[in-house]
Each structure stands twice: as C-alpha cells, then as structure tokens.
Amino acid sequence: MKMLRIVSLLAAITGLGILAPLDRAQSSIVPGTSSSIVGESPSPTTKPPLVDPAYKSPTERTRLRTYFFDAFGPYPIAGAALLAAVNQSEKNPPEWGQGAGAYAQRFGSNLAIAAVMTTTRYGLARAFREDTVYYRCECKGVLRRFRHAMISTVTARRCADGHRRLSFPAIAAPYAGTMTAVYAWYPGRYDSRDAFRMGNYTLLAFAGENLALEFIYGGPHTLFSRLHRPQVSGTDASSGPP
C-alpha cells in the first residue's frame, strides 16, 4: 500500500509538470489573430509541441560518455551500496545469507540491475530516436527544479528540436533490469510479480538519481549542456517566469 501511494504521488507530480506548460500554451492567444475574433471558429490546426530553440542533439561521443557515467559512475555505485545495506538488514533475499560475502553479492546484483536498466534505456532510446541525456534545469527555485527532475524521469527529448515527450524507454528500462535479475541470478522462487515490485523501487531510485544530478553534481551532463546549449533553455523556461 505504501509503495502504491509513493508511485501514485510520483505519477501525479510528473503529470502536473507535463500538463501545466501545455495549458499555458493553449490559453495564450496573440491579439489580432483570427482566434481572438468573436464569432469566428478556432483554427482546426493542431498546436505543435513545445520545443527548445536552443537545443542541440548530443554527439555520439557525448552519448557514450554519459552512458558510462549513468551506468558505472558514482551515483549507481553509491545507490547499489546503499541498497545492498538495506537488503542486508532486511535479509533480502534470505537465501544469500549474511556477512561480507552476502553484502558483496547484493551489491553486485544491484549494480548489475542498474547497468541493465541504463543499457536498455540508452539502447531503446536509439531505436526511438530519443535523447536520454539529463539536462539540469536552467530555472530557479527548488520546487521547479524538483519538478524538472521528476518529469525527466519518465520523459525524453525527441527529434532535432528537442521537444519533450513521454518516454517508453525511460519507463520500461527499470523493469527490464529487475526482470533480468529475477530470471538470471535471483533464487528460483522469485517470479515476474517480484520483478515488477522491484522495478517500482528501481524507477523511484532513477528519480532519486535525477534529483542528485539536479541538486548535487551533474557529472558530464553539466559540462555537455553548457557546451551544446546556451544558459537559457526554452523548454525549461516555459515552466514559469524567472
């Protein structure tokens, strides 16, 4: 029940963050256009998605370096170590026992899950032509930066204009990692239901990593974003006035 409430809260925050800029864009009408004339029907054309005019797609070298940072950098290592300590205290899985060897096994398992998740996310993103690199928000304010990190957990930039959309690779990757663990090296009694439950926690851990990238240290993402994009981001600026 607690897990369901946490996931629901994360989904609500993310959904509001995605919909709020769209609502602003739809409510703003330029004076003098045909839409502002009384009695005239609105244009049937569909509004284009919000884009970032300053966005530039990362190079293959940038994608590769950020992949290794996300898969084997300080954040996945620290997260695997912390989660291994929690698993050790809860004796999960109990078949692995206790002691230094058991801790090392749990640490290796968590790090492998993170590596599979990141590899799946980047691999599927290439197939879907998405940009999975995390860009720190150029906005100000803790709440706005927090919302940006949460939105980035389940969205990605697409195409040359960098517009943000709901990302299947970002959502599916955590469950690919836990499914691999359950059917590759976890005890035999674990099944797909356990993998799904573990995937929920992995998705939350991914959101936590984005928060760390946003508020603590962005790693190569920070450097690359400054090299490829000006300091003002059209997408992030749409979150509200500075």
Stockholm file with secondary structure:
# STOCKHOLM 1.0

chainA/1-242         MKMLRIVSLLAAITGLGILAPLDRAQSSIVPGTSSSIVGESPSPTTKPPLVDPAYKSPTERTRLRTYFFDAFGPYPIAGAALLAAVNQSEKNPPEWGQGAGAYAQRFGSNLAIAAVMTTTRYGLARAFREDTVYYRCECKGVLRRFRHAMISTVTARRCADGHRRLSFPAIAAPYAGTMTAVYAWYPGRYDSRDAFRMGNYTLLAFAGENLALEFIYGGPHTLFSRLHRPQVSGTDASSGPP
#=GR chainA/1-242 SS CHHHHHHHHHHHHHHHHHHHHHHHHHHCCCTTSGGGSTTCCCCCSCCCCCCCTTCCCCCHHHHHHHHHHHHHSHHHHHHHHHHHHHHHHTTSSGGGCSSHHHHHHHHHHHHHHHHHHHHHHHHHHHHHTEECCCCCCCSCSHHHHHHHHHHHHHEEEETTTTEEEECHHHHHHHHHHHHHHHHHTSCTTCCHHHHHHHHHHHHHHHHHHHHHHHHTCCTHHHHHHHHHSCSSCHHHHTTSCC
#=GC SS_cons         CHHHHHHHHHHHHHHHHHHHHHHHHHHCCCTTSGGGSTTCCCCCSCCCCCCCTTCCCCCHHHHHHHHHHHHHSHHHHHHHHHHHHHHHHTTSSGGGCSSHHHHHHHHHHHHHHHHHHHHHHHHHHHHHTEECCCCCCCSCSHHHHHHHHHHHHHEEEETTTTEEEECHHHHHHHHHHHHHHHHHTSCTTCCHHHHHHHHHHHHHHHHHHHHHHHHTCCTHHHHHHHHHSCSSCHHHHTTSCC
//
